[in-house]
Amino acid sequence: MAKIESIEGTAPLSRRSFLSGAVALGAAAATFALAGCAPRSMAQERADSVIDGGGYDIVVVGAGGAGMAAAIGAHDQGARVLLLEKMPVAGGNTCFAEGGMNACETRFQAAAGIEDSVELFAADTFKGGHRKGNRELIDHMCRNSNDAVEWLAGMGIVLSKLSTSGGASVKRIHRPESGEAVGKYIVKGLAEQCRQRGISAVCNTKVEQVLMDGERVAGVRATDPHGMTVEYRAQAVIVTTGGFGANHEMLAGYRPELLNAVTTNQPGSQGDGIAFCQAIGADTVDMDQIQVHPTVEQTTATLLSEGIRGDGAILVNAEGVRFTNELLTRDVVSANEWKQTGGGAWAVFDRHVRESNKSIEEKFEKRRIIQVANTYAELAEKMGVPTDAFVSTMEGYNAAIDAGEDDPLGRTKARNPIVLPPFYAVAVAPGIHHCMGGLRVNADAQVLNAAGDPIPGLFAAGEVTGGLHGGNRLGGNAVCDISVNGIQAQKTACSYVFAS
């Protein structure tokens, strides 16, 4: 079986990523993988037995952002915690989060003179989700978003840079000041906090079943890298396994038209947590609500952050013409792209945007999936769009901003002139990005059964849950979700454990 160690006691691994060509996690996250495993011969001899993995107060299943937040919080409350991860390294889909974290009434907004409120944040989220989201879950996330920002900042994970995302009334997306991708930044920070605390963790171990003692959760049964069955006993289980955005068969069961679509999800996003919770009576909600993201580079499934549009990038079609307000919600922008020739677009921006987003160099320039030129005409030639039309689009866009004229496509935010060479363009089209549906939970992160009653000892947070985002997730709300609800899950779980 995989050796149970504290993170601090593990051997560092070389830098690696979940997907070929994906963003490497960095040393702090890489050391979160466990290197110790039993010899193969021992595994073969014991393959038919069930190994006792020990007893804990809480087992957290899934070491992404929500899972690590839950493990840290539970540890700090005095619980004996075990963190399980089926992939070789920590991070999950959080590693691929690019834009930032939505939050309201933060000190960073106050310093920038931005007026925001729980009510406005909640209204934007409800509207952005086509008025299908669970208002209780929405209010809880928005009301606790500032506390989550401060909780992260207290551990040195500071999100102080503000930007705009589609569907937001004000600047409320919080990013690292350095401009690096928010997910990688948070994963490195949380993994380091887990390491410092000596939180016990096992990677390469897939949970197959939640164990029950009557109607109460009693632990989990898992398979280790050698195929051995291991049982971990616990009074509470927190499920933070993510969605099913990389399980095309499962996706097609709800949205057949997405069968062949590219996905931005890491390969571990298979819906495991949903399945093993359903097996003990957990209910689900909104399973057919699957989000596509409008700016995905199709040959590599690389996500171009929404923050890049929030900093001023525009979209043009194969004719070199703008066709949409780039800061509408993701589903609307995606639908508008699908109507264009070839079903995609070019994201166009200048040096100002490039310098504010470090991920452009790491994810696009180094992989040579970006066009760069010093003039509009030269860029048009590299893009393969009509030069005259593209130059006219760019000059007209800039002139309208300088003249203070309204945007004919209705864009009112982040209308920045694109005038600082060099100029950049990335070919994009919609790709599978997020599953809004999942386990039905309440605001205390308790998993509910079909009757709406909590399953004793079972909690969940993050993309494995449903109901919060409704029919569409706003950019920046996923990181808010995993942070707020990862914290909430451990609070409720600890209260449950300590009370019993």
N, C-alpha and C positions, 0 to 999 in steps of 0.2 A: 504494500500500500504506500501511498505518498506519505512521506515523513511529515509529522506535525511539528512545526517549528515556529518560533516568532519570526517576524519579517527580518528583524535585526540579525537573526542567526542564519539567514540563507546566503548561499553563494551567489554573487552577482552574475548575471547572464550578459552576453553581448547584446548590443542594441538590436532590436528586432521589431517587427510590426505584425499585426494580425493578417494583413493582406499584402501581397506582393506589391511593392511600391507605395504602400500606405505610410502615414506619418509614423516615424519611430517614436517610442514613448519617452526615451530619455533614461538616464541612469537610475534615477530614484524609482521610477516605475518598474524598470527592468529587474531591480533587485527584489521586487515583490514576488517573483516567481520562485517556486520551491525546487531546489535541485536534488534533494535527497529522496531516493526511492529504494524500495527493497530490491535485492538481486532478483534477476529474472527466474532463476531456478526456484527460489523460495515462493515467488508468486505462482508459479505453475503448480507447486506442491499443495498450495493452500487455496487454489482457485475455486474449489467447491465449498469452502467454508465462509461463514459470515464473520468478519473481523469486528471486534469491539473498538470503535474509535474513541471511546471515552465519553464523559458526561460534561455538559456545559449548561449555563443558564439560557443562553441564546445562541442559535446557529443562524448566521446570515448567509444566504445563498446568492452568490453573484457579487463580484468585487469591482463593479463599476462605481460611478460617482455616488449613487444612492446607497449602495452596499457599504462602501468605505465610510461614508458619513454616518450610517447607522452603527457600524462597528466601533468607530471612534467614540460616538456619543454614549453607547451602551457601556463600553469599557470605562469611560470617565464617570459613569454613574455607579461603578463597582460591580458590574456584571461580568461573569466569566463568558467570554465571547470566542466563537470560532467562525472564521470567514472562509467560505468555500468558493472556489472558482474553477469552472471546467476548462477554461482556456489556459495557455502556458503563462500568461502575464495578466496583471490587473488592468482595469480600465474600461473594458467593454465598449459600447457605443459612445460613452463619454469622451473617449480619446478622439473621436471624430467630430465633436461639437466645435463649430467654427465661430459662430457669431458672438455670443455673450450670454449674460444672465439678466433677464428682466427682473426689476425690483422697483418698488415705489417708496417715496418718502425717505430716501437715503440721504446721508450727509454729503455724498458726492453730488447728488442732484441739487441739494440746498446750496452748495458752494458754487454751482454753475448757474444758480438763479432759476432752476427748473421747478415749476409748481406741478406736483403730482399728488395723487391720493389713492388710497385703497379702492375707493369707489370708481375712480376713473380707470385704474388698472383692471379691475374686475369687469367693468363695462366693455372695455376693449377686448378682453379675453372672451367674454360671452358672445359678443358680436362677431369676433373673428372665427369663433367655432360654430357659426351659423345658428346661434341661439340654441344649441343642442347640449351644451355643457352642463354639468351638475353644479348648480349655484353654490351649494354648500362647499364643494371641493374648490371651486374657483375662489370664493371668499377666503377660505382658509389659506390657500397658497398666497394670494395677494397680501393678506393681512400679516403674514409671517415672513414675507420676502425680505424686508429690511433686516430682521433678526438673523436670517440666514446669511445675508451679505456680511453682517458684523461677525457672525460665528466663523465664517471663512477667514475674514480679515484678522481675527484674533489668533489664527494659526499661520499668519503670514501669507495667506492667499487673498491678495487685495485686488478687487475689481473696481478700479477708480475711473477708468476712461469711459465716457458716455457716447452712445451712438443711437441711431434710429433704426427701427425694423418695421417691416410691413405690418400694418394694422394697429400700430401704436400711435396714440394721440400726441405723446411727448417723447423726448429722449429718456428712455428708461432701461436701455440695454447696457449692462455693465461689463466691461472688458478689462483685461490686463493692460496696464499703462504702457507696457512694452510693445503692444500690438500683436503679440503672439496669439495663436489660436487658444480660445478659452478652455476647451476640453483638455488638451494636453497639459496646460498650465494647472488646472484643478487636479487632474489625475496625479501629476508629479507631487503636488503639495499634499494631497490626502495620503498618498502612498508613503511619503516621508513621515507624516504624522502617525500612521499605523506602525511604521518601523520603529519610531522613537518610543512608542508605547509598548512595543513587544507583543502586539496582538497576534494571537495564533492564527495561522492561515494555511490552507492547502490548495494548491493549484492542480490543474490536470485531473480534477476529480468532479465527475458529473453526478448531480443528485438525480435520482430516478423516482423517489417516492418519499412522501411525508408520512412518518410513522404516527400512529394514533394509539391512545390509551382510552378506550371508550370514545367519548366525543371530544377529547382534548388532544392537542398535538403533543407528541412525545419525542420528536427528533426526526432525523432523515436517514434514508438508505441511499448510498451512493456507490458509484463504480470508480475505482482508481485506475491509473494508467495501465495496469497489468490485467485489467478485467476482474479484479477481486472486488467482492462486495464488502462495504464497510458501513457500519451503523454508528451514527453519532446521536447520543441521547441529549435531549434538551427540553426545557419547559416551554420554550417559545422558538418559533422559526420566522425569520424575516426574509421574504422573497423579493429579491432585487435583480432578477435575471434578464430584464429587458424585454423587448418585443419580439416579433417574428418577421422582421423586415428582410432577413436573408433566407427565409424558408419559402421558396417560390411555390411549392406545392400547397402550403398552408395559405399563402397569399391568394393564390388562384382560386382556392375554395370560397373565398369571400369576394374577390375582384378578379374574375377570369381574364380581363383585358390587361392585367399587369403581369401575366405569366412570363413574358420575355423582356420585361423592363429591367434596366440596370438598377442596382441598389447601392446606396451609400452605406449600408449597414455592414458591420463586421460579421464574419461567418458564424460567430456564436449566437447570433440573434435568431434562434430557431423556435421560440415559443415554448421551451421546456417547462418553465415555471408555470405557465398557464395550464399546461397539460397535467402536471402532477398535482396542482391544486384542484383542478376540476375533478380529478379522481377521488378526492375526499369531500366532494360536494360544493366546491366553490362556484359561485356564479360569475358570469362574464357580462360585459356590456360593450356596445359599439364596435363589435369585432370587424364590421365591414368598413369602418372609417379608417382608411389608409392614406397617408399623405404622400404626395409627390412634391419634390422640391424643384423649382424651375431652373436652377443654375447648377447643373451637374455635367461635367465634361464626360462625354459618353465613352470614349475609348478606354478610359482608366477608371470610370465611376468616381472621379474626384469631385468633391463638393466645392463650389466657389461660394464662399461665405455670403450670407445675406447682409452682413455688415459692410461688404464692399459696395453693394447698392446703397446701403444706409450712409456711406461716406461720399456718395455722389456718382457711382457708375450708372450707365444707362444701358438699355438693350436695343439693338437694332436687328432687323431681319435680313434675309438673303438679298433683299433689294436695297439694303443700306439705309433703311428708314426706321425710325422709332414707331412702335405700335402699341405700347401700353404704358400706363403709370407703373413704374418699376417697384413702387412701394405699396402696391396693393397686396392683399394676402397671397400666400404661396399658391393656393389652389387656383385663384383667379389668374395670376401671372402665368402659371403652368398652362391653363386652358387657353390663354391668349397665344402662348408660344405654339401650342399644337395646331393652331389655325394658320400658322405661317408656312411658307414654302420650306419643306424639309422637316417641319415640326420642331424647329429649334430657333436659336438666335445667337447673336454675339454680344457678350458683355464687354463694354468699352469704358475705359477709365484712363486717368493720367498719372503722372508721377506723384501727385499729392495723395491719391488713394493708395498707390503702391507703397509709399513710405509709411503709411499708417497701418499696413497689414502685412506682417512678416510672413504669414503663411503663403503669400503669393510667390515669394522666392523659393521657399522650401517645397511647395506642392506643385507649382506650375512652371517656374523658370528652370529649376533643376531637371525637371522631367520633359522639358521642351514641348509643353502643350499650351503655349501662349505665344501670341504674335506681338512683336514690339517694333515700333517705327517712330521716326522723329517728326513726321508730318501726317496729316489726315490722309492725303493722297497715297502716300507710301503704305500706310496701314490698310487702306481699302484694297490695295493690290494684293497684300499678303492675305487678307481675309477672303478675297475672291468676290467682293461685292462691287457694284457699279461705283466708280470713283466719284463722278459728279454728284450722284444722289447722296453718297455718304458725306462728302465734304459739305454739301448744302445742309444736311441734317446736323452736323456738328456745329457749323457756323451759325445756323439758325437757332440752335439750342442755346448756345452761349450768348448770342445777341439778345434773345428774349429775357434771359436772366439779367443781363446788364441794363436792359431798358425797364426792368421791373414789371414785365408783362406776365400775365397768367400763362401757365403751361397748358397748351391745347389738349393734353392728355390727362390733365387734372393733378399732376404732381405738385404738391405744395411743400414737401419737406426735402432737405438735403439736395436742393437744387444748386449745385456748385458748378461753376464754369469748368469745362474740361479743356484746359489751355496750357498746362505745364508739360512739355515734352520730357522724356519720350511718352508715347501713347501706347496703350496696351489693349489687346482684345483676346477673349477666350471664347471658343465655341461651346455653347451649352444647350441643354435640352432637359426636360423633366426626368427625374429618376425617383425610385421608391426611397422614402426617407424616414418616415415615422409611422408607428401604429398607434392611433388614438385609442383603440379598443384594448381591453384586457380584463383583468380581474376586477370585479365590483368591490369597491372599498368605501368606507366612510371617512370622514375628516380626521379620524384618529388612526387611520391606516390599518384598520381591522379588515380582514378579508371576510366578505359576507357570503352566505349561502343563498339559495334560490328564494328562501322566505324572507331574506333581508336581515337575518340574524348573524352576528359575528361568530366565526368558527374559533373556539377558544384556543388561544396560543398561536394563531396564524395571522401574520401581518405582511404588508407588501408596500412597496414604494417604487416610483419611477415608471418607466415605459411598460412594465409588466401589468400595470393597472390601467383601467379605463374610466371614462366618465368625465374627467377633468377638462379635456380639450374639445369635446364635442365632435363636430364635423370637420375641424381644421385646427391645427396647432399654430399659434403665432411664434415666429422666430424669437428665441430667447426664453421661451416658457419651459422648454425641456430642462435646461440647467436649473431654472428656478424650481421646477417640479422635483427633480431628484434631490436638490439641496433641502428644500422645505420639508418634503415628505420622508426623505431619509432620516432627517432629524426627528420628525414626528413619530415614525415607526419605532425607533428605539425608545423614545419616551414612553409610548404606550406599552411596548413590550416589557420594559423594565418595571413599570407600575404593575403589570400583570404578574411578572415573575416574583417581584418582592412581596406582593400581596399574598401570593400562594406559598 
